[in-house]
Structure formats: C-alpha cells, structure tokens
Amino acid sequence: MSETLPIPLRQATSGDLPAINRVIDAAVMGWKLPERVKRLALPSYRYDALDLDHLEILLADSLEDGVVAVAACEPANPADLPEGRAGLLLHGLYVDPRSQGQGIGQQLFRAVEEKVRQEGYDGLLVKAQPDATGFFQAMGMQGLESRVPARDYPYRYWKPIKTPA
C-alpha cells in the first residue's frame, strides 16, 4: 500500500449525501460478489438524512476529486462487544476504488481510533465485509469468536484502544 500526503478530513453534512453514496456504490460494486447480489444489496449500504441523526460520518475530501472516502461510526451494541467493554462501531469504511491503496482508508481508520480515545471507549468494533478482513487485520484488529453463532456476524473484529490517562 503506498502512502500519500494526508487528505483533508471533515464531518459530513446532508448536502454530502449524493457524494457519499457515489463512493459507497463504487466501493460495493468492487466487492467479490455476484453482480446481482451487489445490485440487490446496494440500497441497504447507502446513507440518508436520517442516518446523519445517529451516525458520525467523516469524509476524505480531495480538492481534485471531491469526496473519495467515507467512514461512519456510532456507539456499538453491547451484545456485539467483548464482555464488559464499551466500544464504537465502525459502521462503514468505503474508499472509491480509484483512490484505494493510497493510505486514505488508513487515515480514516486512525481518525476513528482517535474518536474512540477522545470519547473514552474501550475499543473499536467492525463487522467487516469478507473482502475487507485483511485491511482490518493489518490495522491491528482481532477477530471475535461468536458467543451466539446464529446471531453473531461471523466477521466481527475488535481493537482495544488505550485512552490517555
């Protein structure tokens, strides 16, 4: 993965929703799934104005290309977390395929880690799309075992985060 200079990050607004959803569409269409499955699933990945009420959405916004990556997070459901832990759920991290491999996803991930520290959570949880598990492992996340296999998503990853003393 080649690193570029940090790209400016900012909070999303409702006016950003079309650009956010373009990035999500491009990213999802690059997944290793049958085309029909991607087309059917795509609407469930897109964000709308109601999502802005409970998700914090960070954008990587390039002067040349506009919004090129999106990270959304919210407090995690305690049932999904390691016992006795409080965490932030990385709801989605999407990088436009034309901007992948430049360190933008890593930059957004680190920004979410910093949010975990600032808000005093114990760690970060992600329910990864199978194609993305390698990225999250490279970022130091560890797979969580299912406590209730019929309920637990199989690609859950957790990263404990130390908060400043």
HUJOVEN-V236961 format. One record per residue. RES is the residue in three letters. PHI is phi as a letter, one per 40 degrees, with the letter a starting at -180 (* if undefined). OMEGA is omega in whole degrees, -180 to 180 (999 if undefined). NEAR is the number of other ideal C-beta (glycine too) atoms within 8 Angstrom. Layout:
res->RES phi->PHI omega->OMEGA near->NEAR
res->RES phi->PHI omega->OMEGA near->NEAR
This chain:
res->MET phi->* omega->178 near->6
res->SER phi->c omega->180 near->6
res->GLU phi->c omega->172 near->6
res->THR phi->b omega->174 near->8
res->LEU phi->c omega->179 near->3
res->PRO phi->d omega->178 near->5
res->ILE phi->c omega->180 near->12
res->PRO phi->c omega->176 near->7
res->LEU phi->b omega->177 near->10
res->ARG phi->a omega->177 near->7
res->GLN phi->c omega->178 near->7
res->ALA phi->c omega->173 near->11
res->THR phi->b omega->-180 near->6
res->SER phi->c omega->178 near->6
res->GLY phi->c omega->-180 near->4
res->ASP phi->c omega->-173 near->11
res->LEU phi->d omega->178 near->12
res->PRO phi->c omega->179 near->6
res->ALA phi->c omega->178 near->10
res->ILE phi->d omega->-177 near->14
res->ASN phi->c omega->173 near->10
res->ARG phi->c omega->178 near->10
res->VAL phi->c omega->180 near->15
res->ILE phi->c omega->180 near->15
res->ASP phi->d omega->-179 near->10
res->ALA phi->c omega->-179 near->11
res->ALA phi->c omega->-179 near->12
res->VAL phi->c omega->-180 near->12
res->MET phi->c omega->176 near->8
res->GLY phi->c omega->-179 near->6
res->TRP phi->c omega->180 near->9
res->LYS phi->c omega->177 near->4
res->LEU phi->b omega->175 near->7
res->PRO phi->d omega->-178 near->5
res->GLU phi->d omega->-180 near->6
res->ARG phi->c omega->179 near->6
res->VAL phi->c omega->179 near->8
res->LYS phi->c omega->-179 near->12
res->ARG phi->c omega->-180 near->7
res->LEU phi->c omega->-177 near->6
res->ALA phi->c omega->-172 near->10
res->LEU phi->d omega->-179 near->12
res->PRO phi->d omega->-179 near->5
res->SER phi->c omega->179 near->5
res->TYR phi->c omega->-178 near->8
res->ARG phi->c omega->179 near->9
res->TYR phi->b omega->176 near->11
res->ASP phi->b omega->-175 near->6
res->ALA phi->d omega->179 near->7
res->LEU phi->c omega->179 near->6
res->ASP phi->c omega->180 near->10
res->LEU phi->c omega->178 near->12
res->ASP phi->c omega->-177 near->6
res->HIS phi->b omega->177 near->6
res->LEU phi->b omega->167 near->11
res->GLU phi->c omega->-177 near->8
res->ILE phi->b omega->176 near->14
res->LEU phi->b omega->179 near->14
res->LEU phi->b omega->167 near->14
res->ALA phi->c omega->-170 near->16
res->ASP phi->b omega->-180 near->11
res->SER phi->c omega->178 near->11
res->LEU phi->c omega->-177 near->4
res->GLU phi->c omega->-171 near->3
res->ASP phi->b omega->-176 near->9
res->GLY phi->g omega->-179 near->6
res->VAL phi->c omega->-179 near->14
res->VAL phi->b omega->180 near->14
res->ALA phi->a omega->-174 near->16
res->VAL phi->b omega->170 near->16
res->ALA phi->b omega->180 near->14
res->ALA phi->b omega->180 near->14
res->CYS phi->a omega->179 near->11
res->GLU phi->a omega->176 near->10
res->PRO phi->d omega->-178 near->7
res->ALA phi->c omega->174 near->11
res->ASN phi->c omega->-179 near->6
res->PRO phi->d omega->179 near->6
res->ALA phi->c omega->-179 near->5
res->ASP phi->c omega->-172 near->11
res->LEU phi->c omega->170 near->14
res->PRO phi->d omega->-176 near->7
res->GLU phi->d omega->175 near->4
res->GLY phi->g omega->-178 near->3
res->ARG phi->b omega->173 near->10
res->ALA phi->b omega->-176 near->8
res->GLY phi->a omega->174 near->14
res->LEU phi->b omega->177 near->15
res->LEU phi->c omega->171 near->14
res->LEU phi->c omega->-173 near->13
res->HIS phi->c omega->179 near->7
res->GLY phi->a omega->173 near->9
res->LEU phi->b omega->-174 near->14
res->TYR phi->b omega->176 near->11
res->VAL phi->b omega->177 near->14
res->ASP phi->d omega->-178 near->13
res->PRO phi->d omega->179 near->8
res->ARG phi->c omega->-178 near->7
res->SER phi->b omega->180 near->12
res->GLN phi->c omega->178 near->9
res->GLY phi->g omega->-178 near->4
res->GLN phi->b omega->179 near->9
res->GLY phi->g omega->-178 near->9
res->ILE phi->c omega->177 near->14
res->GLY phi->c omega->177 near->11
res->GLN phi->c omega->-180 near->10
res->GLN phi->c omega->178 near->12
res->LEU phi->c omega->179 near->16
res->PHE phi->d omega->179 near->12
res->ARG phi->c omega->177 near->8
res->ALA phi->c omega->178 near->11
res->VAL phi->c omega->175 near->15
res->GLU phi->d omega->179 near->11
res->GLU phi->c omega->176 near->8
res->LYS phi->c omega->177 near->11
res->VAL phi->d omega->180 near->14
res->ARG phi->c omega->-176 near->12
res->GLN phi->c omega->-177 near->6
res->GLU phi->c omega->174 near->7
res->GLY phi->g omega->176 near->5
res->TYR phi->c omega->178 near->13
res->ASP phi->c omega->-177 near->8
res->GLY phi->a omega->-175 near->14
res->LEU phi->b omega->179 near->15
res->LEU phi->b omega->171 near->15
res->VAL phi->b omega->171 near->11
res->LYS phi->b omega->-168 near->8
res->ALA phi->c omega->168 near->11
res->GLN phi->c omega->-174 near->6
res->PRO phi->d omega->178 near->7
res->ASP phi->c omega->-174 near->6
res->ALA phi->c omega->-175 near->9
res->THR phi->c omega->179 near->10
res->GLY phi->c omega->177 near->6
res->PHE phi->c omega->-176 near->9
res->PHE phi->c omega->174 near->11
res->GLN phi->c omega->178 near->11
res->ALA phi->c omega->178 near->6
res->MET phi->c omega->175 near->9
res->GLY phi->g omega->180 near->6
res->MET phi->c omega->-179 near->11
res->GLN phi->b omega->180 near->8
res->GLY phi->c omega->176 near->8
res->LEU phi->b omega->175 near->10
res->GLU phi->c omega->178 near->4
res->SER phi->c omega->172 near->9
res->ARG phi->c omega->179 near->4
res->VAL phi->b omega->-174 near->6
res->PRO phi->d omega->-180 near->5
res->ALA phi->c omega->-177 near->4
res->ARG phi->b omega->-172 near->6
res->ASP phi->c omega->174 near->11
res->TYR phi->c omega->-172 near->6
res->PRO phi->c omega->-176 near->5
res->TYR phi->b omega->178 near->10
res->ARG phi->c omega->179 near->14
res->TYR phi->b omega->-176 near->14
res->TRP phi->b omega->174 near->14
res->LYS phi->b omega->175 near->11
res->PRO phi->c omega->-178 near->7
res->ILE phi->b omega->177 near->11
res->LYS phi->c omega->177 near->5
res->THR phi->c omega->-180 near->8
res->PRO phi->c omega->-179 near->4
res->ALA phi->c omega->999 near->2
